[in-house]
Amino acid sequence: MTGAEIDTFTARLASFTDKGLRLEDAEALADKLVTRDREADDRRLCLECFHLSGQHGKTWDCRNWQRAGVALRAKDAQLSAALVFQLQRCDGFAPIQSKG
């Protein structure tokens, strides 16, 4: 990995573990995203989205559920871990603003 890739990997690792992922799971996802970035794949993880709320082991919710098209009512906007960890295209995606 390049220096920039290492920095990005480390930031993602911290973000994912802050959301409650086990270190091993966070590392695997951050590594997957290195490959995604190298291949210029435009898909995203819900974990990278500003609108995701909740934590691993609890309910994940999409706060932009209408635009994302994940539910018809707010109370149905709960997301499975399988969806949260899957690369996808989403009309409701908004990147998390980095601190700095």
N, C-alpha and C positions, 0 to 999 in steps of 0.2 A: 504494500500500500504506500501511496505517496503521503507526504506530510499533511496535506489538506484532507486526504481520505481518512487518515488516522484521527485528525481533529473532529471531523464530522462523525466518524464512528463513535468516538468517545462521548460527544454531545448526545448522540442518539441513545447510547447505552445508559447514560444518566437519566435522560428523559423517560425511557422505557422502564427502568427500575423505579423511578419516582412514581410511576403509574401502577406499581405493584407487581411487575413481572419479575420472575426469578431471574437471577443473573444469567443462567444458561440460556433461557428463552430469549432474554434481551440481546445477548451476544449473537444468537442465531439470526434474529431478525435484523439487527444492525449489519451483520455480514451480508445478509440477503440484499439489503439496500445498497451496499457498496457495489455489488454486481449490477443491480438495477441502474444505478447512476452511471456506471461504466458503459452500459448498453444503451443509454439515453432512453430508457423505458419511461413513459409518462404516467404510469400507474402509481398510486399512492396507497399507504396504509391508513386506516382510520386513526391509528396511533399518532400519526403525523398531523392530524387535523385539529384545529382550534375548537371545533364544535363537539369533539368527543368528551364525554364526561363519564365519571365512574372509575372503577379500578378493577384490575384482574381479580377474579374470585368473587366479585360483586357484579351488579348489573352495569353494563355499558349502555350509555344512552347517546343518541345523536341529537344535539340541540338545533340542528339545521335539517331536521327530518323531512320537511316538505320539499325543499330544494333538492335534497339528496334522493328523495323518492323511496325512502325506507319504510314509510308507514302512511296510513291515512288519517291517524289521530295521534296527538302527542303522547298519549298514554301507551301507544303501541310502538314507540320509537326505541325500544330496547334492542340491542345488537348482541348477537352471539359472538363468542371469542373467535370462532372460525371466520366470521366476517371481518372482525376488527383486525385480525392478523393476516388477511388476504390482500394481496396487491390488486387494486381495482381502479377504475375511473369513476369519479363521482362529481356530479354537477354542484354539490354542496360543499366541496372541499375548500378549506381555507387553511393555509399553512400556519403553524404555531410560530409566533414571532419570537425570535431568539432574544435572550437577555444580553445586553451588551451594548 
